């Protein structure tokens, strides 16, 4: 097994691009191990509705990345206190969904460090019934990724705030995350160590039963290809938000001008239908706004841009445009 050096990059979009590039283009007769640490970010599972997983206002206010990964499973929060590991290997059909095979070496190293970690359920590593790691898999052809998080010294209050969804009444067929009680590995160590030392001990431990390992550094050409993949996929709103399964939202609120009730239908990330109901009074028919927003990406900035030259008061009476926008796309 060869260790891939990510050269200290902490941009989650770049690290996920590196992981996918290695899966698809590195020597298919070789097993690889990749470690990476990300800046504050929410990593969304492949089959999830992004809006069902995030606190949109909080992540915007705190510049938290939102990135969809290619593997399934639930949404997870990453920051500089979280170490991600990724095994890139061939599979024989039996390895898919065999999380024990890939978590066992990690658990063995944690146990050797005095952390009483164990695999519980399908794909979680727990200590004292608290989750310290979640894992997921993705396969293509004969190659597969089995990757996971290791909560070493993560800001737990940020986990709660970033993943505390503030938009209710969303209905979709996305795979909704189940929130677990979580804890940091550092809480269970007999003596404090740095993230750097933890990473080093984990790497040595994983290779303990094998021959001395080789570290691979990407060439300039390979890094260029990784950056291209990042730009063409992981940087795009269409991938991170637009790839969400079809969903619909009901939003209603009573204002001084009356109640407004919205039914928003979203497909491939764009508003496919919109119906506005209520007991408000306006001079112009709200069907004009309904028609205007059809086909617009369900994104606050895009919706705001589309309404830029619209006088909302012509349709609803004395209502601020910001109030209407927050009803279409905002916290409850």
C-alpha positions as CSV (number, residue, x, y, z in Angstrom):
1,X,0.0,0.0,0.0
2,X,1.3,3.4,-1.0
3,X,0.6,6.6,1.0
4,X,-0.5,9.6,-1.1
5,X,0.9,12.9,0.1
6,X,-1.8,15.6,-0.3
7,X,0.9,18.2,0.5
8,X,-1.1,19.8,3.4
9,X,-4.0,21.1,1.3
10,X,-7.1,21.8,3.4
11,X,-9.6,22.9,0.8
12,X,-12.3,20.2,0.9
13,X,-13.1,20.6,-2.8
14,X,-9.5,20.0,-3.8
15,X,-9.1,17.0,-1.4
16,X,-12.3,15.3,-2.7
17,X,-11.1,16.0,-6.3
18,X,-7.7,14.4,-5.4
19,X,-9.4,11.4,-3.9
20,X,-11.6,10.8,-7.0
21,X,-8.6,11.4,-9.3
22,X,-6.5,8.8,-7.5
23,X,-9.4,6.3,-7.7
24,X,-9.9,6.7,-11.4
25,X,-6.3,7.3,-12.6
26,X,-3.7,5.8,-10.3
27,X,-2.2,2.4,-10.9
28,X,-5.1,-0.1,-10.6
29,X,-2.8,-2.9,-9.4
30,X,-1.8,-0.9,-6.3
31,X,-3.6,-0.1,-3.0
32,X,-3.4,3.5,-1.8
33,X,-3.9,5.3,1.5
34,X,-4.8,9.0,1.6
35,X,-5.1,11.3,4.6
36,X,-6.5,14.8,4.4
37,X,-7.7,17.5,6.8
38,X,-10.3,20.0,5.7
39,X,-11.2,23.6,6.6
40,X,-14.6,24.0,8.2
41,X,-17.0,22.3,5.8
42,X,-20.1,20.2,5.5
43,X,-19.6,17.2,3.3
44,X,-22.9,16.0,1.8
45,X,-23.6,12.3,0.8
46,X,-24.1,11.6,-2.9
47,X,-27.8,10.9,-2.5
48,X,-28.8,13.7,-0.1
49,X,-30.8,16.8,-0.5
50,X,-28.3,19.5,0.6
51,X,-30.9,21.8,2.0
52,X,-32.2,19.1,4.4
53,X,-28.7,18.9,6.0
54,X,-27.4,22.4,6.5
55,X,-28.1,25.6,8.4
56,X,-27.8,27.9,5.3
57,X,-27.6,31.2,7.1
58,X,-25.0,29.9,9.5
59,X,-22.7,28.4,6.9
60,X,-22.9,31.6,4.8
61,X,-22.1,33.8,7.8
62,X,-19.2,31.6,8.8
63,X,-17.8,30.8,5.3
64,X,-18.2,27.1,5.7
65,X,-17.8,25.1,2.6
66,X,-20.6,22.8,1.4
67,X,-19.4,20.0,-0.9
68,X,-21.0,16.8,-2.2
69,X,-18.9,13.7,-2.2
70,X,-19.2,10.8,-4.6
71,X,-20.0,8.2,-1.8
72,X,-23.3,7.7,-0.2
73,X,-24.2,8.0,3.5
74,X,-25.0,11.1,5.6
75,X,-23.7,14.6,6.0
76,X,-20.7,15.2,8.2
77,X,-19.0,18.3,9.5
78,X,-15.2,18.7,8.9
79,X,-12.8,21.1,10.4
80,X,-9.0,21.3,11.2
81,X,-9.6,19.0,14.2
82,X,-10.9,16.1,12.0
83,X,-8.7,13.7,10.2
84,X,-10.0,11.9,7.1
85,X,-8.7,8.6,5.9
86,X,-9.3,7.0,2.5
87,X,-8.4,3.5,1.4
88,X,-8.3,3.2,-2.4
89,X,-8.2,-0.5,-3.5
90,X,-9.6,-3.1,-5.9
91,X,-12.7,-5.0,-4.8
92,X,-13.9,-8.5,-5.5
93,X,-17.6,-7.7,-4.9
94,X,-17.4,-8.9,-1.3
95,X,-15.6,-5.7,-0.1
96,X,-18.5,-3.4,-0.9
97,X,-20.5,-2.7,2.3
98,X,-17.8,-4.7,4.2
99,X,-17.0,-1.8,6.5
100,X,-15.4,-4.1,9.0
101,X,-12.6,-4.9,6.6
102,X,-11.5,-1.2,6.3
103,X,-12.3,0.0,9.9
104,X,-10.5,-2.9,11.6
105,X,-7.0,-1.6,11.0
106,X,-8.0,1.9,12.2
107,X,-9.7,0.4,15.3
108,X,-6.6,-1.7,16.0
109,X,-4.4,1.4,16.1
110,X,-6.9,3.4,18.2
111,X,-7.0,0.5,20.7
112,X,-3.2,0.5,20.8
113,X,-3.4,4.2,21.8
114,X,-5.7,3.3,24.7
115,X,-8.9,4.3,23.0
116,X,-11.6,1.7,23.4
117,X,-13.0,2.0,19.9
118,X,-15.3,-0.5,18.3
119,X,-17.4,-0.9,15.2
120,X,-21.1,-0.5,16.0
121,X,-24.0,-0.8,13.6
122,X,-23.1,-0.8,9.9
123,X,-20.3,1.7,9.5
124,X,-19.7,3.8,12.7
125,X,-16.8,3.6,15.1
126,X,-17.9,4.3,18.7
127,X,-16.3,4.8,22.1
128,X,-18.6,4.6,25.1
129,X,-21.6,4.7,22.8
130,X,-20.4,8.0,21.3
131,X,-19.5,8.3,17.6
132,X,-15.9,9.2,16.8
133,X,-15.9,8.1,13.2
134,X,-18.3,7.5,10.3
135,X,-17.4,5.7,7.1
136,X,-18.7,5.5,3.5
137,X,-17.9,3.7,0.3
138,X,-17.9,4.2,-3.4
139,X,-17.1,1.8,-6.2
140,X,-16.5,2.1,-10.0
141,X,-15.5,-0.8,-12.1
142,X,-13.1,-2.9,-10.1
143,X,-11.9,0.0,-7.9
144,X,-13.3,1.4,-4.7
145,X,-12.9,4.0,-2.0
146,X,-13.6,3.3,1.6
147,X,-13.2,6.5,3.5
148,X,-14.1,7.9,6.9
149,X,-13.7,10.7,9.4
150,X,-11.8,10.6,12.7
151,X,-13.1,13.3,15.1
152,X,-9.8,14.1,16.9
153,X,-10.3,17.6,18.2
154,X,-13.3,19.0,16.4
155,X,-15.3,22.0,17.5
156,X,-18.5,20.2,18.6
157,X,-20.5,23.3,19.0
158,X,-19.9,24.1,15.3
159,X,-21.1,20.6,14.4
160,X,-24.5,21.3,16.0
161,X,-24.8,24.9,14.6
162,X,-23.8,24.0,11.0
163,X,-26.0,20.9,10.8
164,X,-29.0,22.4,12.6
165,X,-31.5,22.7,9.7
166,X,-33.6,25.8,10.0
167,X,-35.9,25.2,7.0
168,X,-38.8,22.9,7.8
169,X,-41.5,21.2,5.7
170,X,-39.1,19.9,3.1
171,X,-40.2,16.7,1.5
172,X,-37.8,14.7,-0.6
173,X,-36.5,11.3,-1.4
174,X,-33.0,12.2,-0.3
175,X,-31.2,10.0,2.3
176,X,-31.7,12.1,5.5
177,X,-28.8,12.0,8.0
178,X,-29.4,10.5,11.4
179,X,-27.7,12.6,14.1
180,X,-25.6,10.7,16.6
181,X,-24.0,11.5,19.9
182,X,-20.5,12.4,19.0
183,X,-17.2,12.8,20.8
184,X,-13.5,13.6,20.1
185,X,-10.8,11.0,20.2
186,X,-8.7,13.4,22.2
187,X,-11.2,13.1,25.1
188,X,-10.2,9.4,25.5
189,X,-6.4,9.7,25.3
190,X,-4.4,9.3,28.5
191,X,-2.2,12.2,27.6
192,X,-2.8,15.1,25.1
193,X,-1.1,14.9,21.7
194,X,-1.2,17.2,18.7
195,X,-3.1,16.4,15.5
196,X,0.3,16.0,13.7
197,X,1.4,13.4,16.2
198,X,-2.0,11.6,16.0
199,X,-1.7,11.5,12.2
200,X,1.9,10.1,12.5
201,X,0.9,7.4,15.0
202,X,-2.1,6.4,12.9
203,X,0.0,6.1,9.8
204,X,2.8,4.1,11.5
205,X,0.2,1.8,13.1
206,X,-1.7,1.2,9.8
207,X,1.6,0.0,8.2
208,X,2.8,-1.9,11.3
209,X,2.0,-5.3,9.8
210,X,3.4,-4.6,6.4
211,X,6.6,-3.7,4.7
212,X,8.0,-0.2,5.0
213,X,5.7,2.0,3.0
214,X,6.3,4.3,0.1
215,X,5.0,7.9,0.0
216,X,3.8,9.1,-3.4
217,X,4.0,12.8,-4.4
218,X,1.8,13.9,-7.4
219,X,3.5,15.3,-10.4
220,X,2.8,18.8,-11.6
221,X,0.7,17.3,-14.4
222,X,-1.3,15.2,-12.0
223,X,-2.0,18.2,-9.7
224,X,-3.1,20.2,-12.8
225,X,-5.6,17.4,-13.6
226,X,-6.8,17.4,-9.9
227,X,-7.4,21.2,-10.0
228,X,-9.3,20.8,-13.3
229,X,-11.6,18.1,-11.8
230,X,-12.2,20.5,-8.8
231,X,-13.1,23.3,-11.2
232,X,-15.3,21.2,-13.4
233,X,-17.2,19.4,-10.6
234,X,-16.6,20.2,-7.0
235,X,-16.6,24.0,-7.4
236,X,-20.0,23.9,-9.1
237,X,-23.4,24.8,-7.5
238,X,-24.9,22.2,-9.8
239,X,-22.9,19.4,-8.2
240,X,-23.1,20.5,-4.5
241,X,-26.8,21.7,-4.5
242,X,-28.3,21.1,-7.9
243,X,-27.7,17.3,-7.8
244,X,-30.1,17.0,-4.9
245,X,-33.1,14.6,-5.5
246,X,-36.4,16.1,-6.5
247,X,-38.1,17.8,-3.5
248,X,-40.8,20.2,-2.6
249,X,-41.2,22.8,0.2
250,X,-44.2,24.4,1.8
251,X,-43.5,27.8,3.3
252,X,-46.1,30.0,4.9
253,X,-46.1,33.0,7.2
254,X,-48.6,35.6,8.4
255,X,-47.5,39.2,7.7
256,X,-49.5,42.5,8.5
257,X,-50.7,42.4,4.9
258,X,-52.0,38.8,5.3
259,X,-50.9,35.2,5.1
260,X,-48.6,34.0,2.2
261,X,-48.5,30.3,1.6
262,X,-45.9,29.0,-0.9
263,X,-45.6,25.5,-2.5
264,X,-42.2,25.2,-4.2
265,X,-41.3,22.2,-6.4
266,X,-37.6,21.7,-7.2
267,X,-36.1,19.3,-9.7
268,X,-32.4,19.1,-10.6
269,X,-31.8,22.0,-8.4
270,X,-34.2,24.4,-10.3
271,X,-37.7,25.6,-9.5
272,X,-40.0,23.4,-11.6
273,X,-43.2,24.8,-10.3
274,X,-44.4,27.4,-7.8
275,X,-47.8,28.2,-6.4
276,X,-48.6,31.2,-4.2
277,X,-51.7,31.3,-2.0
278,X,-52.9,33.7,0.7
279,X,-55.4,36.3,1.8
280,X,-53.3,39.3,0.8
281,X,-54.3,42.0,-1.6
282,X,-52.3,43.1,-4.6
283,X,-52.8,45.1,-7.8
284,X,-51.1,42.5,-10.1
285,X,-51.7,38.7,-10.3
286,X,-49.1,36.6,-8.4
287,X,-49.0,34.2,-11.4
288,X,-46.5,36.7,-12.9
289,X,-44.1,36.0,-10.1
290,X,-44.8,32.3,-10.3
291,X,-43.9,32.3,-14.0
292,X,-40.9,34.5,-13.5
293,X,-39.3,32.1,-11.0
294,X,-39.9,28.9,-13.0
295,X,-36.5,27.4,-14.1
296,X,-34.5,29.6,-11.7
297,X,-31.9,27.7,-9.5
298,X,-33.3,27.2,-6.0
299,X,-30.5,29.4,-4.6
300,X,-31.1,32.6,-2.6
301,X,-28.7,34.7,-4.7
302,X,-30.2,33.6,-8.0
303,X,-33.7,34.2,-6.8
304,X,-32.8,37.6,-5.5
305,X,-31.2,38.4,-8.9
306,X,-34.4,37.4,-10.7
307,X,-36.5,39.6,-8.5
308,X,-34.2,42.6,-8.8
309,X,-36.5,44.7,-11.0
310,X,-39.7,43.4,-9.5
311,X,-41.9,45.6,-7.3
312,X,-43.1,43.1,-4.7
313,X,-45.7,45.6,-3.3
314,X,-47.6,45.5,-6.6
315,X,-48.4,41.9,-5.8
316,X,-48.7,41.7,-2.0
317,X,-49.3,45.2,-0.7
318,X,-46.9,46.7,1.8
319,X,-44.3,43.9,2.0
320,X,-40.6,44.3,1.7
321,X,-38.8,42.3,-1.0
322,X,-36.4,41.0,1.6
323,X,-39.3,39.6,3.6
324,X,-40.7,37.8,0.5
325,X,-37.2,36.4,-0.3
326,X,-36.7,35.1,3.2
327,X,-40.1,33.3,2.9
328,X,-39.0,31.7,-0.5
329,X,-35.6,30.8,0.8
330,X,-34.7,31.3,4.4
331,X,-34.9,30.1,8.0
332,X,-38.3,29.5,9.5
